[in-house]
């Protein structure tokens, strides 16, 4: 009987270890993104791009909010909602190789040069009231979430985002 009890105990211990290991698998971090604006008829101020000299983001007529604003490195899912009543928006994840420095900008197109800026993925143009999602594997560092519809980034439609080790 002792042998059977010992084997049963060892089997139970092994099963518990395996179950504990399965529970240790890291689930994707979930981030809620709200994209907002004051309406299509509101004039968009310019000069509100990330790291712009004299930046006063309180003048923004559109923006983006990320909750939480920081997650652990690994798989991150962004649930994105366009809370606008009349304007199309998008959300692009940009890795900031040099935090505090402006992103490369195409003046003629009034938008960020996505190819040079470090685009990690996006939820493309969302109609007003619509939602979308994006799951990406992110390493530790600083990121910027932006709307790159012409004029929107320069009008303040961006949010800083941190991925911790």
PyMOL commands that set and color helices and strands:
alter all, ss='L'
color gray80, all
select helices_A, chain A and resi 2-23+57-59+114-117+153-155
alter helices_A, ss='H'
color red, helices_A
select strands_A, chain A and resi 29-37+62-67+70-72+74-82+89-95+105-106+111-112+119-126+131-138+141-146+158-164
alter strands_A, ss='S'
color yellow, strands_A
deselect
rebuild
show_as cartoon
